Amino acid sequence: MQLNGSNLILLPVVDTKSNYLSGFWRWVEHLANNNYELALESLFWAQPTTWTPDRLKERICGSFGGNLPWVPVIPNQRLIGVVNDAAEFQPPGNEVLGWMLAQIPVTTTPQDAKDDRIHLKGLAVSFFVREHKSNYVLSFEIFHA
């Protein structure tokens, strides 16, 4: 795995909720494509991480229990809007990094990802947003209970 390299999600240095969310949805797309290695590589790691692709997948897909795994998906535009509306963000301040929290949409029926009646749950995750090489990058903070 190559951390903090060419696979980072790079965002313009613009402090808006929509800018931060554009990075979040690019990250969720990696998860929805079952590419957990790329998902880890697309985040900035200020410290060495103990996360592995398998551990990340287990944490996300096993969060809600049951017989079927909960799989990340990119839902339809209306449901993306629901996730975006509920997301929180804070632009950077004096010596404070930017921050965002959003819900990773997960389901046990990924084949219905675009169906408005899909059974979705959200796994809350937060990121710090920091400058790196003239861009913003997402830096994993925590999963929320």
C-alpha positions as CSV (number, residue, x, y, z in Angstrom):
1,M,0.0,0.0,0.0
2,Q,1.3,3.5,-0.9
3,L,0.1,6.0,1.7
4,N,0.1,9.8,1.1
5,G,1.1,9.3,-2.6
6,S,-0.5,9.7,-6.0
7,N,-3.9,8.2,-5.0
8,L,-4.8,11.0,-2.5
9,I,-8.2,12.6,-3.1
10,L,-7.2,16.2,-3.8
11,L,-9.6,19.0,-3.4
12,P,-9.4,22.7,-4.1
13,V,-8.6,24.9,-1.1
14,V,-12.2,26.1,-0.8
15,D,-14.0,25.9,2.6
16,T,-17.5,24.9,1.6
17,K,-19.6,21.9,2.6
18,S,-20.0,21.0,-1.1
19,N,-16.3,20.9,-1.6
20,Y,-15.7,18.7,1.4
21,L,-18.6,16.4,0.4
22,S,-17.1,16.0,-3.1
23,G,-14.1,14.4,-1.5
24,F,-16.3,12.3,0.7
25,W,-18.3,10.9,-2.2
26,R,-15.1,10.1,-4.2
27,W,-14.0,8.1,-1.1
28,V,-17.4,6.3,-0.8
29,E,-17.1,5.4,-4.5
30,H,-13.9,3.5,-3.7
31,L,-15.8,1.7,-1.0
32,A,-18.8,1.0,-3.2
33,N,-16.4,-0.5,-5.8
34,N,-15.0,-2.8,-3.1
35,N,-11.6,-1.2,-3.4
36,Y,-10.6,-0.8,0.2
37,E,-6.9,-0.5,-0.5
38,L,-7.6,2.5,-2.8
39,A,-9.9,3.9,-0.1
40,L,-7.1,3.9,2.4
41,E,-4.6,5.2,-0.1
42,S,-6.9,8.1,-1.0
43,L,-6.8,9.5,2.5
44,F,-4.0,11.5,4.1
45,W,-2.4,9.8,7.1
46,A,-0.5,12.3,9.4
47,Q,0.7,9.3,11.4
48,P,1.3,5.7,10.4
49,T,-1.9,3.8,10.3
50,T,-2.8,0.3,11.6
51,W,-5.8,0.2,9.2
52,T,-5.6,-2.5,6.5
53,P,-8.0,-2.9,3.6
54,D,-9.5,-6.0,5.2
55,R,-9.9,-4.3,8.6
56,L,-11.6,-1.3,7.0
57,K,-14.0,-3.5,5.1
58,E,-14.8,-5.5,8.2
59,R,-15.5,-2.4,10.2
60,I,-17.8,-0.9,7.5
61,C,-19.5,-4.1,6.3
62,G,-19.9,-5.6,9.8
63,S,-21.2,-2.5,11.6
64,F,-24.8,-3.4,11.8
65,G,-24.7,-7.2,12.2
66,G,-27.0,-9.8,10.7
67,N,-26.5,-12.6,8.2
68,L,-25.7,-10.4,5.3
69,P,-22.9,-7.8,5.0
70,W,-23.8,-4.2,4.8
71,V,-22.2,-2.9,1.6
72,P,-21.4,0.7,0.8
73,V,-23.3,2.1,-2.2
74,I,-23.8,5.3,-4.1
75,P,-27.6,5.8,-3.9
76,N,-29.8,7.9,-6.2
77,Q,-29.6,11.7,-6.3
78,R,-32.4,12.2,-3.8
79,L,-30.8,10.0,-1.2
80,I,-27.4,11.6,-1.8
81,G,-29.1,14.9,-1.1
82,V,-30.4,13.4,2.2
83,V,-26.9,12.4,3.2
84,N,-25.5,15.8,2.1
85,D,-28.1,17.7,4.1
86,A,-27.3,15.7,7.3
87,A,-23.5,16.1,6.9
88,E,-21.7,18.5,9.1
89,F,-18.7,20.6,8.4
90,Q,-16.5,23.2,10.0
91,P,-14.0,25.3,8.0
92,P,-10.6,25.7,9.5
93,G,-10.0,28.4,12.1
94,N,-7.1,29.7,14.1
95,E,-4.7,26.8,14.3
96,V,-7.7,24.4,13.8
97,L,-8.1,22.0,10.8
98,G,-11.2,21.9,8.8
99,W,-13.6,19.0,9.7
100,M,-16.5,17.1,8.3
101,L,-18.9,14.3,9.3
102,A,-21.1,12.3,6.9
103,Q,-22.9,9.0,6.7
104,I,-21.5,6.2,4.5
105,P,-24.7,4.7,3.0
106,V,-24.7,1.0,3.4
107,T,-27.3,-1.7,2.5
108,T,-27.7,-5.5,2.3
109,T,-29.2,-5.1,-1.2
110,P,-26.6,-3.3,-3.2
111,Q,-28.3,-4.3,-6.4
112,D,-31.1,-1.8,-5.5
113,A,-28.6,1.1,-4.9
114,K,-30.6,3.5,-7.1
115,D,-34.1,2.4,-5.9
116,D,-35.7,5.1,-3.8
117,R,-37.1,2.5,-1.5
118,I,-33.8,0.9,-0.7
119,H,-33.1,-0.1,2.9
120,L,-30.2,2.1,3.8
121,K,-28.4,2.7,7.0
122,G,-25.7,5.3,7.6
123,L,-22.3,4.7,9.2
124,A,-21.0,8.0,10.5
125,V,-17.4,8.9,9.8
126,S,-15.5,12.1,10.3
127,F,-12.4,13.5,8.7
128,F,-10.1,16.4,9.2
129,V,-9.6,18.5,6.1
130,R,-6.0,19.8,5.8
131,E,-3.8,21.5,3.3
132,H,-1.2,19.3,1.5
133,K,0.8,20.4,-1.5
134,S,-1.5,23.3,-2.4
135,N,-4.7,21.2,-2.1
136,Y,-7.0,20.0,0.6
137,V,-6.9,16.3,1.6
138,L,-9.2,14.2,3.8
139,S,-7.6,12.8,6.9
140,F,-9.5,10.0,8.7
141,E,-10.6,10.9,12.2
142,I,-13.0,8.2,13.6
143,F,-16.1,6.1,13.0
144,H,-18.9,7.2,15.2
145,A,-21.2,4.9,17.1
